[in-house]
Amino acid sequence: MIPALHERYARVDHAWLMSHCFLCERELPIDSDGMIIGDDEEVGEFWADAFEDSVLIHPDCLPQGIDAVFEGTDPDWKLA
């Protein structure tokens, strides 16, 4: 896992994690109930062993792609 990602994880709070793509840092459209809204946003919850936590990520932002996550070959990310 890239050291900069550890630094970002250490400096952000839970509210930020649940309202931004962790990798591209783009803010996600969230309604008042905390649900992601909009048909154009594909977002998944991914687990990182390095953080022992899950974060929201656009599948297109995953460095090895979503297929590597499904196949279990991505060493950093798993479906939460």
RAVENPE-V919002 format. One record per backbone hydrogen bond with DSSP energy under -1.0 kcal/mol. NH is the residue of the N-H (numbers start at 1). CO is the residue of the C=O. If there is no record, write none. Layout:
# RAVENPE-V919002
nh;co
NH;CO
NH;CO
This chain:
# RAVENPE-V919002
nh;co
5;2
6;2
7;3
8;4
9;5
10;6
11;7
12;8
17;13
18;14
19;16
21;26
22;56
25;21
28;19
31;35
34;31
37;29
44;57
46;55
47;78
48;53
52;48
53;48
55;46
57;44
61;58
62;59
65;62
70;66
71;67
73;68
74;68
78;47
80;45
